[in-house]
Amino acid sequence: MDKEKNHLYLNMFFGTIGIVLVGISALKYQVVMDDIEGYIISYAGFIFTAGYIKYIEKKAGISNKIIWIKAGISIALFLIISFIFYPF
């Protein structure tokens, strides 16, 4: 891979970590505040942001296969972290 492609994948990695952290913070908000409106707004923002990131990655030329693999990994990472920190 060339240097530009590696830089693109590095930014994609940090974007994925960032969106997972935003989701975890929305979960923390739900646990601490017990506010249904804030819960809906924070998760709607999380979903819209994830959709926008997917759109940007597609515009950047990243293949659908890599986008879906990244999405699966980020969902699994979110679930694992949320069950570790906030068991139900």
C-alpha positions in Angstrom: 0.0 0.0 0.0 1.2 3.5 -0.6 1.6 6.1 2.1 -1.6 8.0 1.3 -3.7 4.8 1.6 -2.1 3.9 4.9 -2.9 7.5 6.2 -6.5 7.0 5.1 -6.8 3.7 7.0 -5.2 5.2 10.1 -7.7 8.0 10.0 -10.5 5.5 9.5 -9.2 3.6 12.6 -9.2 6.7 14.8 -12.7 7.7 13.5 -14.0 4.3 14.5 -12.5 4.5 18.0 -14.0 8.0 18.3 -17.5 6.9 17.3 -17.3 4.0 19.7 -16.3 6.4 22.5 -19.2 8.6 21.7 -21.5 5.6 21.9 -20.1 4.6 25.3 -20.5 8.2 26.6 -24.2 8.1 25.4 -24.6 4.9 27.4 -22.9 6.4 30.4 -25.3 9.4 30.1 -28.3 7.0 30.1 -27.0 5.1 33.1 -26.2 8.2 35.2 -29.1 10.6 34.3 -31.9 8.2 33.5 -33.3 10.7 31.1 -35.3 9.3 28.2 -35.2 12.4 26.0 -31.4 12.7 26.4 -31.1 9.0 25.7 -33.0 9.3 22.4 -31.2 12.5 21.4 -27.7 11.0 22.1 -28.3 7.7 20.3 -30.0 9.5 17.4 -26.8 11.7 17.1 -24.7 8.6 17.4 -26.6 6.9 14.5 -26.5 10.0 12.3 -22.8 10.5 12.9 -22.1 6.9 12.1 -24.1 7.2 8.9 -22.2 10.3 7.9 -18.9 8.7 8.5 -19.9 5.8 6.3 -20.8 8.2 3.6 -17.5 10.0 3.9 -15.6 6.7 3.8 -17.4 5.7 0.6 -16.6 9.1 -1.0 -12.9 8.6 0.0 -12.8 5.4 -2.1 -12.8 2.8 0.7 -14.5 -0.4 -0.5 -17.8 -1.6 0.9 -16.2 -4.8 2.2 -13.8 -2.8 4.4 -16.6 -0.4 5.5 -18.8 -3.3 6.6 -15.9 -5.1 8.3 -15.1 -1.9 10.2 -18.8 -1.5 11.1 -19.0 -5.1 12.5 -15.8 -4.6 14.5 -17.0 -1.3 15.9 -20.4 -2.7 16.9 -18.7 -5.7 18.6 -16.3 -3.4 20.4 -19.1 -1.2 21.6 -21.0 -4.2 22.9 -18.0 -5.6 24.7 -17.0 -2.4 26.3 -20.6 -1.6 27.3 -21.1 -5.0 28.9 -17.8 -4.7 30.8 -18.4 -1.2 32.2 -22.2 -1.3 32.5 -23.5 -4.8 33.1 -27.2 -5.2 32.9 
